[in-house]
Amino acid sequence: MPFNTYKIGDFKAIYLHKSGYNFRGSITETEENIINIKKLKNELLDSGIDLEKKVLYRCSVEHGNNVTLLDYITNREMEHFKIGGVNIYRPFKDSDAIITSDINATLLLSTADCLPIIIVDKKQNVFGLIHAGWKGIIKDVVINTLDKMITIYDSKKEDIFIQIGPHIGFSDFNINDSKIKREFIEYLLEAKLIKNDNSDVKKYITTSKTFLYNIDLSKIVVDRLISSGIPKENISIDKESTYSFKDKDGDYKYHSYRRDYKKSGRNPMILFYEK
């Protein structure tokens, strides 16, 4: 199958590969996306999953830190698409995370280097998806989502499990902008992940001989979650880099915006309840 599969409690997620699908930008009703959806629908049917019987709720990609609480809005407050027989809703309000306690909902997120993050409260069956690019990370989109689960749904940290999907790797995410480096250092200091003298910043940021800065996005997210009280053993990471990881045939396994820029497609992640 041209997708990765993840399982957390009674929830299952799939993350699509580049070779199998070529979604471009947003998932809207284009001829190419209709073909993609129909192909995905047929392949999932072979696994006993009928997308036409599900309603998909799509998370926006705004590089911010807003969280959509799906249980507190109606379908009238969302944009509706029907693509290849599949109903997809997208909240009008900008957000980079979506959470719900409605096990009949299916969540959808598209990324191309940013971290696609699954968050599940196994005990109460509250679940969500988070889009965490570098901008969202330093705006604390992950912790904002965690806080919503705790304050709105009374989730306990020991019951919350996290799966980070494929994303750009540490050695592949390099920048030459010292301003961005400073923003990360300020964030790490505020989050108390590094010492005040920055002596241990190399845990997260390294500098090459050509003065490029490499930043370990997933380590920052994981350490931030642990420092916020999520048990380390509750966090899993898929370390395949969207930028460089290749399949057995030597082809790039995932779409990557930093590698292909405007030619890049997107890698959708779909999360649903499956008991």
Buried (B, 14 or more C-beta within 10 A) or exposed (E): EBBBEBEBBBBBBBBBBBEEBBBBBBBBEBEEBBBBBBBBBEBBEEEEBEBEEBBBBBBBBBBBBBBBBBEEBEEEEBEEBEBBEBBBBBBEEEBBBBBBBBBEBBBBBBBBBBBBBBBBBBEBBBBBBBBBBBBBBBBBBBBBBBBBBBEBBEBEBEBBBBBBBBBBBBEBBBBEEEEBBEBBBEBBBEBEBBEEEEEEBEEBBBBEEEEEBBBBBBBBBBBBBBEBEBBEEBBBBBEBBBBBBEBEEEEBBBBBBBBBEEEBBBBBBBBBBBE
